[in-house]
Amino acid sequence: MRQPLVVGNWKMQGSLVSVEALLSDLVSATPAAGVEVAVCPTFIHLGHAFTVCGHSFVALGAQDCSHAKSGAHTGEVSAAMLAEVGCRWVILGHSERRQHQDESDALIAAKLVAAVEAGLRPIVCVGETRQQRDAGTAQAVVSAQLAGALQGQANLGQLVVAYEPVWAIGTGLTATPEQAQQMHAFMRVCLAKITGVDATATRILYGGSVKPDNAANLFVQPDIDGALVGGAALVAADFLAIINAAAA
């Protein structure tokens, strides 16, 4: 039985005041039984966030990490630095970074190595664009992204994968539960072909305009093990409702 996981990706949102207020609301809530919870603020808010949630049921994660351990990499933050300030999780290969920072599968694979070596638990994101889905290549795209990031990797026992159809991120569109389940089931088949991955045990999250009113229908699907939540994670009541839906 895979434990549900709900992760909030706050993206480039928030201030010291709003981060403290949001986290205070979250950590004061009664934890949902059996659900693992994490939030991923901006780099600059991680230290402050840890002072609020560091000893609660809400774990801390980062939205990215460098492939390098240290050195002349201006603007980068290493996985070890993230672990040092209390991070347990890190998101890798988010579609916005693939699109706007031109991140390749090879770079994401290198970041995955760095994250695992630093003791972080990686959430590797994959997903297709609207054009790719309409062209009938969605499965081929997702399969190639999984292989590109995971093939030849060691120590993938803590791996989490997130399926985020690019066309459903920040658009208000959501894959139907049936569409999401179909892709998640396909991804589990792909994961079973990659050495070092236990496909049965690996959690696969859905990310793409997850909200309180659609979460329950997504979570009842057999291969959807939780969610990577964007906008709804910035509203405590909405995020808690999604967490509770995962516990149902």
PyMOL commands that set and color helices and strands:
alter all, ss='L'
color gray80, all
select helices_A, chain A and resi 16-27+43-53+79-84+95-100+105-117+130-134+138-150+166-168+177-192+212-219+231-234+236-247
alter helices_A, ss='H'
color red, helices_A
select strands_A, chain A and resi 5-9+36-40+58-62+89-92+121-126+160-163+203-206+226-229
alter strands_A, ss='S'
color yellow, strands_A
deselect
rebuild
show_as cartoon
